[in-house]
Amino acid sequence: MYDAPAPPLSEAELRSLDAQYCSWGDTVHYLEQPKFFEACEGSYMYDAEGRAFLDLQMWYSTVNFGYRNVRLNAAAHRQLDRLPQVASQHLHREKVELAALIARDAEAKFGTRGRVHFNVGGAQAVEDSLKVVRNACEGKSLMFAFQGGYHGRTLGASAITSSFRYRRRFGHFGDRAHFVEFPYAFRGPKGMSKEEYGEQCVRDFARLFESEFHGVYDLKAREAEYAAFYAEPIQGTGGYVIPPKNFFVGLKKVLDEHGVLLVVDEVQMGVYRTGKLWSIEHFGVKPDVLIFGKAVTNGLNPLAGVWARDELINPTVFPPGSTHSTFNANPMGTAVALETLRMASEGDYERTVPEKGAYFLEGLKELQTRWPQIGDVDGLGLALRCELCEADGFTPNKPLLDRMVAEGLKGDLEVDGQKMGLILNVGGYYKNVITLAPSLDITTGEIDLALALLDQLLARCARG
Ligand SMILES: Cc1ncc(COP(=O)(O)O)c(C=O)c1O
């Protein structure tokens, strides 16, 4: 038996235990020595010395409503004190009310009756959606997905995630998706508008269905070999890449014409990150299936889920037990998610998020005028990107971002005589994009602070 020494352990002791006893396979170590944090509040994380770190990523867009949000934490405490555990063969009110809230909202927005199904993390919800789709499409197991797309690291989810890196060690347990080009305008063809590039991507995709020799469609039977297209409306891990407004309308038309379902993955961009509950709402199309996770509980509980059109998921086609897992629809998660969505709908995020996002983007554009290493900035709501390049403004510069991430975590940037740190996340096709997902409650003062800290980091790292 492990004999625990009296707490608190020093950081050196904890690091030694981490090195001996923790699997690092469940982490993403960007730094040689990941940082320990001790506390958090609002937009900030705090280390053991009480030093503040402004967080511009909020746990990969999970803590959209700020760390230790008072109202959401209170909902968790209430549930903990009343009904924290219920086996999933029983019912509890929070699950039913949450499903109804999401389904009614979707019905109002997409004009389609649907149902909601829960699980724990985003990848598990993706797995469940694969079962929904494969079941509805008579066992068809082939999917389309985007280059640059990310859907999680379970076996099924990594098969539809474009990076081979996540599959390399493990072989294939299912069919790998057919990966289609996403209109990533900054690195797209020159001499073409964003919209034209989006149209070109749709045309290239549509061409796959023109001849049986392209390997996806039987023109005689008028049937696709592929069941669904998995899409993040805005690519998250791919570097907060925002497609042109006309893109999904064109794509969905091709899918509808050929009987392929559209599954939108809102795990990272959902829950008002872009100023709408679901980011697909910006693009004028109705999904057949929608996957959510992360911020739906503000990161207080690993709850995720799937909304699907009724005919794909009602109990006659997708009966009890189809994907059961002990913790899905757990009362802590569903109670907090219910409160999160109620709180958000009572707020004014559809107005404030675009306003704050526009203010932040202006600041990034101003930085870009002074730093040629900033090749591209863009944003939708408070999902913002800042792509770092060599001084030519185009060649990807991952080492610069790596230096900035490490420097930010040292906690020795100085503002008004106070030392503080900055938490940045790494994303993008070339791992050279700062993917910015600040708290949706970030203040203008904090945005100014973020820009000043980014400027300081660039001064330290770009000239080095
Ligand atoms: C778009 C998207 N889908 C799915 C996932 C997987 O979610 P989880 O990490 O909760 O398994 C993520 C995680 O980052 C994501 O960004």
The ligand as an SDF file (V2000), in Angstrom:
LIG
                    3D

 16 16  0  0  0  0  0  0  0  0999 V2000
  -14.4970   19.5320  -31.9140 C   0  0  0  0  0  0  0  0  0  0  0  0
  -14.1630   18.5220  -30.8710 C   0  0  0  0  0  0  0  0  0  0  0  0
  -14.7830   17.3360  -30.8850 N   0  0  0  0  0  0  0  0  0  0  0  0
  -14.5290   16.4000  -29.9700 C   0  0  0  0  0  0  0  0  0  0  0  0
  -13.5980   16.6130  -28.9790 C   0  0  0  0  0  0  0  0  0  0  0  0
  -13.3190   15.5480  -27.9750 C   0  0  0  0  0  0  0  0  0  0  0  0
  -13.8240   15.9260  -26.7450 O   0  0  0  0  0  0  0  0  0  0  0  0
  -13.1840   15.3280  -25.4050 P   0  0  0  0  0  0  0  0  0  0  0  0
  -11.8030   15.8750  -25.3130 O   0  0  0  0  0  0  0  0  0  0  0  0
  -14.1040   15.8090  -24.3190 O   0  0  0  0  0  0  0  0  0  0  0  0
  -13.2010   13.8470  -25.5550 O   0  0  0  0  0  0  0  0  0  0  0  0
  -12.9270   17.8380  -28.9170 C   0  0  0  0  0  0  0  0  0  0  0  0
  -11.9220   18.1060  -27.8810 C   0  0  0  0  0  0  0  0  0  0  0  0
  -11.1470   19.0130  -27.9310 O   0  0  0  0  0  0  0  0  0  0  0  0
  -13.2000   18.8160  -29.8960 C   0  0  0  0  0  0  0  0  0  0  0  0
  -12.5800   20.0000  -29.9070 O   0  0  0  0  0  0  0  0  0  0  0  0
  1  2  1  0
  2  3  1  0
  2 15  2  0
  3  4  2  0
  4  5  1  0
  5  6  1  0
  5 12  2  0
  6  7  1  0
  7  8  1  0
  8  9  2  0
  8 10  1  0
  8 11  1  0
 12 13  1  0
 12 15  1  0
 13 14  2  0
 15 16  1  0
M  END
$$$$
